[in-house]
Each structure stands twice: as structure tokens, then as C-alpha cells.
């Protein structure tokens, strides 16, 4: 093989390798953009449509265990607050007695979806502000309520709503 042919083959192989490297880099960028930007934006849009009364909350959009625990704690707290305002002689005992029935409302997926839909519908009709935008989670501020969305770390870039709480004020 002559030197010009060797150089031509080397240049062709180098060009193909460079092209493959560029294609691989573009694909990684697009995957990262989908995972870190487009997927959480779609979830935020679905939650906003539920808040506006135009959409339906889906079980796949939720991290059910964490949100269920938060809702149960909120129900217990509201029940305790309500009973403390009554002349009941044993409010703590009444809370302990009433809590299992009250939290059973969110024990099923359907009950949890209904409770969270009511929470979204009760949010003020204000702009949703992104307070934290990280590769694996977003925090959104709606009125005085914070919502957390998290990347579940799967290949299909699937994000879920993981938390709802009152925002901390400075």
C-alpha cells in the first residue's frame, strides 16, 4: 500500500470516528435535555392543568408512598387542630380514635388521587415559580405551597410529584 492510500484510509477512519463521536455527543445532549428539562416541564404542565380543572391526576405522576404519608400527617394535624377548638374533654384521645377512619380516605390510590386533586384545585391561580431547578429535582412555588418533582432515575426519564408542603419563609 502506498503512502497516499494509507493516509487516505487513516483520514477516512478518523473522519468516521469523529462523526460517530459527534453523533454520540448530540444523542447524550438530547437525552439529558429530555431528562432534565422536557420531562419535568411536562409533569408541571399536567399538574397545572389539574389545578385549572382541565386535567386528571394520574397515579403514574405520583410518588404515592411519600405523598400518602404527607397527606395522612396533614389529616392528623387538621383533626387535632379542629378537636382542640372544641370543648371535648379528651381531644388527644379523640384524635387517636378518629385518625384511622380519617386517614383511610387516602389509603387507596383513588382516594389519594382525589385528595391531591382537591389540594391542587385549592391552590391559588398564580404563576408557578421554579425555586429549585436541579438535574434530579425541581421545587415549584404556588402561592405559599411548594411542590417537589423528582427524577425517578429510570432510562425513560420519568419524573414524579413527590412532595407538597407549606413553603418555608425567611
C-alpha positions in Angstrom: 0.0 0.0 0.0 1.4 3.4 -0.9 1.6 6.3 1.5 -1.2 8.4 -0.1 -3.6 5.4 0.1 -2.6 4.8 3.8 -3.1 8.5 4.6 -6.5 8.5 2.8 -7.6 5.4 4.7 -6.4 6.9 8.0 -8.2 10.1 7.3 -11.4 8.2 6.4 -11.3 6.1 9.5 -10.6 9.2 11.6 -13.5 11.0 9.9 -15.9 8.2 10.6 -14.7 8.0 14.3 -15.1 11.8 14.6 -18.6 11.6 13.1 -19.6 8.8 15.5 -18.3 10.8 18.4 -20.3 13.9 17.3 -23.5 11.8 16.9 -22.9 10.1 20.3 -22.4 13.6 21.9 -25.5 15.0 20.3 -27.6 12.0 21.4 -26.3 12.3 25.0 -27.2 16.0 25.0 -30.7 15.3 23.7 -31.2 12.6 26.3 -30.0 14.9 29.1 -32.2 17.7 27.8 -35.2 15.4 27.8 -34.5 14.0 31.3 -33.6 17.3 33.0 -35.9 19.8 31.2 -38.6 18.4 29.0 -39.8 15.6 31.3 -40.3 17.8 34.4 -41.9 20.5 32.3 -44.5 18.0 31.0 -45.2 16.9 34.6 -45.5 20.5 35.7 -47.9 21.2 32.8 -50.0 18.1 33.8 -50.2 19.4 37.4 -51.1 22.9 36.2 -53.9 21.5 34.0 -55.3 19.6 37.1 -55.1 22.9 39.1 -57.0 24.7 36.3 -59.7 21.9 36.3 -58.7 20.8 32.8 -56.8 17.6 33.6 -56.9 14.5 35.6 -54.2 13.4 38.0 -52.7 10.0 37.2 -51.2 7.5 39.6 -48.1 7.4 37.4 -47.5 11.1 38.1 -47.1 10.5 41.9 -44.7 9.0 44.3 -47.6 7.5 46.2 -45.9 6.3 49.4 -44.4 9.7 50.2 -47.4 11.8 49.3 -49.7 9.4 51.1 -47.6 9.8 54.3 -47.7 13.6 53.9 -51.5 13.5 53.5 -52.0 11.3 56.5 -49.9 13.6 58.6 -51.8 16.6 57.4 -55.1 14.9 58.1 -54.0 14.1 61.7 -52.8 17.6 62.2 -56.0 19.2 60.9 -58.1 16.7 63.0 -56.1 17.6 66.1 -56.4 21.4 65.4 -60.2 21.0 65.0 -60.6 19.0 68.1 -58.5 21.4 70.2 -61.1 24.1 69.3 -64.0 22.1 70.7 -64.9 21.5 74.3 -64.1 17.8 74.0 -62.8 16.6 77.4 -60.1 14.3 75.8 -59.0 15.8 72.4 -55.9 13.7 72.2 -57.9 10.5 72.8 -60.5 11.6 70.2 -57.7 12.2 67.7 -56.3 8.7 68.3 -59.8 7.2 67.9 -60.8 9.2 64.7 -57.4 9.1 62.9 -57.7 5.6 61.4 -61.0 6.4 59.8 -59.9 9.8 58.6 -56.6 8.6 57.0 -58.3 5.6 55.4 -59.6 8.2 52.9 -56.2 8.3 51.3 -55.3 4.6 51.8 -56.3 3.7 48.3 -54.8 5.1 45.1 -58.2 6.5 44.1 -58.6 8.3 47.5 -55.1 9.7 47.3 -55.6 10.9 43.8 -58.9 12.6 44.8 -57.3 14.2 47.9 -54.3 15.5 45.9 -56.6 16.8 43.1 -58.6 18.8 45.7 -55.3 20.2 47.0 -54.2 21.2 43.5 -57.6 22.8 42.8 -57.4 24.7 46.1 -54.1 26.3 45.1 -54.3 30.0 44.2 -54.4 30.8 40.5 -51.0 32.4 40.4 -47.8 31.8 38.4 -45.9 28.6 39.2 -42.4 29.7 40.1 -39.4 27.4 39.9 -37.4 27.9 43.1 -35.0 25.0 42.6 -34.1 23.5 39.2 -31.6 20.7 39.6 -30.8 17.7 37.4 -32.7 15.4 39.6 -35.4 17.5 41.2 -37.4 20.7 40.8 -39.2 22.7 43.5 -42.1 24.8 42.5 -43.8 27.6 44.4 -47.5 28.2 44.0 -48.8 30.8 46.4 -47.4 29.6 49.8 -47.2 26.0 48.7 -44.2 24.1 47.5 -44.3 21.1 45.2 -41.3 18.9 44.6 -40.9 16.9 41.4 -38.1 14.3 41.2 -36.4 12.2 38.5 -37.0 8.6 39.3 -33.7 7.7 37.7 -35.1 5.4 35.1 -34.0 5.3 31.5 -37.3 6.7 30.2 -36.7 10.0 32.1 -39.8 9.6 34.2 -40.4 12.3 36.8 -42.9 12.1 39.6 -44.5 14.5 42.1 -43.0 13.6 45.4 -44.0 16.3 47.9 -46.4 19.1 48.8 -45.9 21.3 51.7 -46.1 24.9 53.0 -43.1 26.8 51.9 -40.5 27.9 54.4 -40.5 31.7 54.7 -37.4 33.7 55.5 
